[in-house]
Amino acid sequence: MQVLGHRGSRVPGPENTVSAVDAALRGGADGVEVDVRRSADGDLVCVHDARLPRLTGRAVVRRTTRELAERQIPTIAEVLDVWDGRGRIILEIKNQPGQPDFDAPREKTARALVELLRRRGVPDRPARGWNGLDAAGPGGITVSSFDWFAIEAVRDSGLAVATAFLTMPRMSVAGGLGYVRSAGHTELHAHVSAVLGVTGAAARAHAAGVRLVTWTVTDDAAARAARDAGVDAAICDDPAGAARMVAR
């Protein structure tokens, strides 16, 4: 089972920072997951919440990249620089109804991410034989989202990155797999309660040709349960601790 740092690493944190990404990878994680939003300049920044108290409640998308940097919010380019192909990286596009930067199905954030990755040298996928597995492995890039329009925009871009559908706790593994398989995505990122709440979730995913990743693992017991359930990867708040547990 791959151990992936949640928001870089929430332990020791601070989450979604360059230091959190580096700490996770140095601590033995197989990769990291981070959040992607747009600034007012149209740049991509690494932050989870659409509004932050330290921004006096103003939306991230209404703040410039410089203003966000002054509050220790890095750009995705800076995160990719520190990652530098060590393990894998999952870029979660935040685009949810009711939030100030929601724009489905135009998908400004997804399209900006495609442009950024292309500028950084990510190639187009080969015409034949592509299944996304290399991109979901060491040194690879996966783009995930709760918003299927976002991951479909990335899928249709032709870039050699894996795409993953992220599901809320109330969605069953079976329900998520139906969409992932029909849409040609590489992975299903299902909530840990959905994965551990049924028997054979990983086997069902693998029979469908889909890798199963679970989120969010918050302690050693949950990491052990995810490993025993046969999932391909677990997104963990304390990736260094989870990596030590898995190695035992």
C-alpha positions, 0 to 999 in steps of 0.5 A: 500500500502506498502512503500519501501525505494528506495536504502534504502532511498535516502532522507536523504541518502546516498543511499545504505548504512547501515544508509539509510536502518536503517533510512527508517525502523525507519521512518515508511517504510514497507521495503527497496530495495537495489542494489546488485553487485559483488566485485573483491573478489566475495563478494556481495556489495550494490551499484547502479552504475557499475563504480563510479567517486570516484573509478576513473572510475574503475568498482566495479567488479574490486575493492576488498571488502576492497577498496569498504568499504574504500569508504563507500560501504557496503556488502550485509551481512552488509545490511541484518544485519541492516535489521534483518527482520524489514519489507521486503527487496528487493535485486535487482541484477544489471546485465545489458548488456554493464556493466563490470559485465554483465555475463548473462546467467552464473549469478555469482551474482545471484548464489552468492546471493543464497549461501549467503542467504542459509548460513544465514539460509533462508530455502528452500520453501515447496514442496506444497502450495508455492506462494511467498506471505509470502516472499513478506510480512513483514520479507520476502526477494524478489530478483528482476532484469531487467535480467530474467536469474538472477531471474530464477536462484534464482527461480530455487534454491528452496530458500523460497524467492519471485522473481520479474521482474523489467521492464523499463519504455517502457515496459507495465504492460501487457507485464511484466505480461505475462512473470511474470505469465508464469515464476512463479514469485511473483511480477511485478516491473513496472515503475511508468509511466507504472502503472499510464499511464493506467487504471486498471493496479493493477486490471489486475495484481491481476486478474493474481495472481501477486502483482504489485509494482511500482518504483520510487516514488519521491514525495507525489503526485506520492505516493498518485497516486500509492496508489489510483491506487491500487498497492501493494507497491511503492518504494520511494526515501523518504520512511518516507515522503511517509509513513506519506502520506499513513497513513493520 
